Amino acid sequence: MKNNKIYRNAAVAMAFLAAGAMTTACSDWDDHYDNNGVSGSASETIWENVKANANLSQFADLMHKAGYDEVINTTQTYTVWAPLNGTFNYDSLNALPLNNLKQHFAMNHVARFNYPASGSVDAAVTMLNKKVMPFLGNGTYTFNGVEVVSPNVASSNGMLHVTNGMVNYMANLFESLDSMALPIDSISRYFHNYDQKVLDEANSVKGPVVDGRLTYLDSVFVEQNILLYLHKAMIHLEDSNYTMLLPSDEAWQKAYKAVKSCFNYKPFTFVKDIPQTNLKKATAENYDTGSTNLDFDLLNDSIIHYMICKDLFFNNNLYQNRVL
């Protein structure tokens, strides 16, 4: 399920609260996806079948540029939905930064496992970029609403379906903060100030100790943004369902000015000293030795932003929010 209610996107913030995680791994779990002969006697890989079809040359060029020609040329099992030449804007895709080309196009047309178009099909397919696409039909088939014109090109490592157009990339609410089409730089910049990537030691494979430091044979990293968890709004998850009210840059500045008049913390003396570790949690940064050296400008700014953003998230699964 996409969290694509179209009042998107808003953020929140406080410099002194931390929390959970979005998980990504550098390990690719290759052994779980070995081909077990699902495509019968076919000898060509999916990539070789793509290259052999002159009507898929534009798709082939972009997959090669993104490095995914190698992915669909392995012995692991994949299904690929490949758009015909001229059914998508090749030039605009070719001009994308490489990371965007990978995420928005190459990974958006490839899924693990074998998905044949046979009989009645009603499947929710998880793509390599974690987007979930409907694969539907009975005799004739569509993939996320796009017509499949040449189904079931059997390959030694899975299945190739030729489509009459590309599958559009659907940004989730968190990704929509990066939209270039909307005047939302203020909230986007503020939100992304809290992006982090840290090592998940519990799920990483430990290696030997080298020069007194533990090394890892396989490192799993966790992407964190404390604002998501501060407001209990999992807007980065594809199976979540939220509505967000998104202030424009102009609205953001007006709100900041209005709320600022309500918060003006000044230096004060604690009744008793606070341990230094608690001070660090309270300010997140810019703290000094001693219990009264809080950065009050930072504290004021954090609370102002939090107050602006705290009511911008709505969980669509709650009954009282369904009126939205």
C-alpha positions in Angstrom: 0.0 0.0 0.0 1.4 3.4 -0.9 1.3 6.2 1.6 0.3 8.6 -1.2 -2.4 10.8 0.2 -1.8 14.1 -1.6 -1.4 16.6 1.0 2.3 15.9 1.2 4.7 16.4 3.0 5.5 17.9 6.4 8.1 17.5 9.0 8.8 18.0 12.6 11.7 18.6 14.9 13.5 18.9 18.2 17.2 18.9 18.6 17.0 16.9 21.8 15.0 13.7 21.1 16.3 10.6 19.4 14.9 7.3 18.2 14.4 4.5 15.7 15.5 3.5 12.3 15.0 2.8 8.7 17.1 -0.2 7.8 19.2 -0.8 4.8 21.9 -3.4 4.4 25.0 -3.6 2.3 24.6 -7.4 2.3 22.5 -8.5 -0.6 21.6 -12.0 0.6 22.5 -13.5 -2.8 22.2 -17.1 -1.7 18.5 -16.7 -1.0 17.7 -16.0 -4.7 19.5 -18.7 -6.5 17.8 -19.9 -9.7 16.2 -23.3 -9.3 15.4 -24.0 -12.9 12.1 -22.1 -12.8 12.4 -21.1 -16.5 12.7 -24.6 -17.9 15.1 -25.2 -20.8 15.7 -21.5 -21.7 19.4 -20.8 -22.1 19.5 -17.0 -22.5 19.5 -14.8 -19.4 17.0 -11.9 -19.1 19.7 -9.5 -20.1 20.6 -11.5 -23.2 16.9 -11.5 -24.2 16.7 -7.8 -23.7 19.8 -7.2 -25.8 18.4 -9.4 -28.5 15.3 -7.4 -28.9 15.9 -4.2 -31.0 12.7 -2.7 -29.7 14.2 -2.6 -26.2 17.4 -0.9 -27.0 16.6 2.3 -25.1 15.7 0.2 -22.0 19.0 -1.7 -22.5 21.0 1.5 -22.7 19.6 2.8 -19.4 19.9 -0.5 -17.6 23.6 -0.7 -18.7 24.2 2.9 -17.6 22.7 2.1 -14.2 24.7 -1.1 -13.8 21.7 -3.3 -13.7 22.6 -5.2 -16.9 25.0 -7.2 -14.6 22.2 -7.8 -12.1 19.8 -9.4 -14.5 22.6 -11.4 -16.2 23.3 -13.5 -13.1 22.1 -16.9 -12.1 19.7 -15.5 -9.5 16.0 -15.3 -10.3 14.4 -12.1 -11.4 11.3 -10.8 -13.3 11.8 -7.7 -15.5 9.1 -5.5 -17.1 10.8 -3.8 -20.0 9.2 -0.8 -21.8 9.3 -0.6 -25.6 11.3 2.1 -27.4 9.4 5.3 -27.8 6.9 4.6 -25.0 8.8 6.7 -22.4 11.0 9.8 -22.3 14.4 8.3 -22.9 16.3 11.6 -23.0 15.0 12.8 -19.6 15.8 9.6 -17.9 19.3 9.5 -19.5 19.9 13.0 -18.0 19.1 11.9 -14.4 21.8 11.6 -11.8 23.0 8.0 -11.6 21.5 7.3 -8.2 18.1 8.6 -9.4 18.3 6.5 -12.6 19.0 3.4 -10.5 16.2 4.1 -7.9 13.5 5.6 -10.1 14.0 3.5 -13.3 16.2 0.4 -13.2 15.1 -0.9 -9.7 11.5 0.2 -10.5 11.3 -2.4 -13.3 13.0 -5.4 -11.7 11.7 -7.8 -9.0 13.1 -10.8 -7.3 11.6 -14.2 -8.0 9.6 -15.5 -11.0 6.3 -13.9 -11.9 4.8 -15.5 -15.0 1.7 -14.1 -16.8 -0.4 -17.2 -16.8 -4.1 -17.7 -16.0 -5.5 -15.4 -13.4 -2.9 -13.2 -11.8 -3.4 -10.8 -8.9 0.0 -10.2 -7.3 1.5 -7.4 -5.3 5.1 -7.4 -6.5 7.9 -5.9 -4.4 10.4 -4.3 -6.7 14.2 -3.9 -6.0 13.6 -0.4 -4.7 10.9 -1.7 -2.3 8.0 -0.2 -4.2 5.0 -2.5 -4.4 3.3 -2.8 -7.8 0.1 -4.6 -8.8 0.5 -7.3 -11.5 -3.0 -8.1 -12.7 -4.9 -9.9 -15.5 -6.4 -13.1 -16.9 -5.3 -13.7 -20.5 -4.3 -10.0 -20.9 -2.2 -8.4 -18.2 -1.1 -5.0 -16.8 1.7 -4.1 -14.5 0.9 -1.1 -12.3 -1.7 -0.1 -15.0 0.7 -0.4 -17.9 -0.2 -2.9 -20.7 2.0 -6.0 -21.0 2.3 -6.5 -24.8 4.7 -9.5 -24.9 4.5 -11.6 -21.8 6.5 -14.6 -20.7 9.8 -14.3 -22.5 11.3 -17.3 -20.6 14.9 -16.8 -19.5 17.4 -19.0 -17.7 17.3 -16.7 -14.7 13.6 -15.8 -14.6 11.0 -14.0 -16.8 10.9 -11.0 -19.1 7.7 -9.1 -19.9 7.6 -6.4 -22.5 5.3 -3.5 -21.7 3.8 -0.6 -23.6 5.3 2.1 -21.4 7.5 2.6 -18.3 6.2 2.2 -14.7 6.1 5.6 -13.0 8.1 6.0 -9.8 5.8 6.8 -6.9 7.6 8.6 -4.2 6.4 8.0 -0.6 5.8 10.9 1.7 9.3 11.0 3.1 10.8 11.0 -0.5 8.4 13.7 -1.5 10.3 16.1 0.7 12.9 16.1 -2.1 10.4 17.3 -4.7 11.8 20.0 -7.0 8.4 21.0 -8.2 7.1 22.4 -4.9 8.4 25.4 -2.9 9.2 23.3 0.2 12.9 23.9 0.6 12.5 25.1 4.2 10.8 22.1 5.6 12.8 19.7 3.5 16.1 21.2 4.6 15.0 21.1 8.3 13.8 17.5 8.1 17.0 16.2 6.4 19.2 17.9 9.0 18.3 14.8 11.1 19.2 12.1 8.6 21.8 9.7 9.9 23.4 6.4 8.8 24.9 4.3 11.6 26.2 0.8 11.9 23.7 -1.9 13.1 26.1 -3.9 15.2 23.5 -6.5 16.2 22.8 -7.5 12.5 26.3 -7.1 11.1 28.7 -10.0 10.8 31.7 -9.5 13.1 35.2 -10.1 11.9 38.6 -10.1 13.6 39.9 -7.5 15.9 42.6 -5.4 14.0 44.8 -3.0 15.8 42.5 -3.2 18.8 39.4 -2.4 16.8 36.6 -4.8 15.9 36.1 -5.2 12.1 33.1 -6.5 10.2 32.9 -9.1 7.4 29.5 -7.8 6.5 28.2 -4.4 7.6 24.5 -3.5 7.9 23.7 0.1 8.1 20.6 1.8 9.6 19.3 5.0 8.2 17.8 7.1 10.9 15.7 10.3 11.1 14.6 11.1 14.7 11.7 13.2 13.5 9.9 10.2 12.1 9.9 8.5 15.5 9.3 11.7 17.5 5.9 12.0 15.9 5.3 8.3 15.4 4.8 8.9 11.7 6.4 6.2 9.6 6.2 8.1 6.4 9.2 6.3 4.9 7.4 2.9 4.9 5.6 1.7 1.8 3.0 -0.1 3.8 2.1 2.9 6.0 -0.7 5.3 5.2 -0.5 8.9 6.3 -1.8 12.3 5.3 0.6 15.3 5.7 -0.1 19.0 5.6 2.9 20.6 3.9 3.7 24.3 4.4 5.2 26.2 1.6 8.4 28.2 2.2 6.3 31.3 2.7 4.0 29.6 5.1 7.0 28.1 7.0 8.5 31.6 7.5 5.3 33.1 8.7 4.7 30.2 11.1 8.2 30.5 12.5 7.8 34.2 13.1 4.4 33.7 14.8 5.5 30.8 17.1 8.8 32.4 18.0 7.1 35.1 20.1 5.9 32.3 22.4 9.3 30.7 23.1 12.2 32.6 24.5 14.1 30.5 27.0 16.8 32.3 29.0 19.8 31.0 31.0 18.8 29.7 34.4 20.3 27.7 37.3 19.3 24.2 37.9 18.3 23.2 41.5 20.8 20.4 41.2 23.4 19.5 38.6 22.3 17.3 35.6 24.7 14.6 34.6 26.7 15.5 31.5 25.2 12.6 29.5 21.7 14.0 30.1 22.8 17.4 29.0 24.0 16.0 25.7 20.6 14.3 25.1 18.8 17.5 26.0 20.6 19.7 23.5 21.9 17.1 20.9 24.9 19.4 20.3 26.5 22.7 21.3 26.7 21.9 25.0 29.5 22.8 27.3 31.0 21.7 30.6 28.8 22.5 33.5 25.1 22.0 34.2 23.9 25.5 33.1 25.7 25.8 29.7 22.8 24.9 27.5 22.6 26.5 24.1 19.4 28.4 24.5 19.3 29.6 20.9 19.3 26.0 19.8 16.7 25.1 22.4 14.4 27.9 21.3 14.8 27.1 17.6 14.2 23.4 18.2 11.0 23.9 20.1 9.7 26.5 17.6 10.2 24.0 14.8 8.6 21.2 16.8 5.5 23.3 17.5 5.2 24.2 13.8 5.3 20.6 12.7 3.7 18.6 15.5 0.2 18.6 14.0 1.1 18.1 10.4 0.9 14.2 10.5 -2.4 12.2 10.3 -2.6 8.5 10.5 -5.2 7.4 7.9 -5.9 4.2 9.7 -7.4 6.0 12.7 -11.2 6.2 12.6 -11.3 9.8 13.6 -9.0 10.8 10.7 -11.0 9.2 8.0 -12.9 12.4 7.4 -9.7 13.7 5.8 
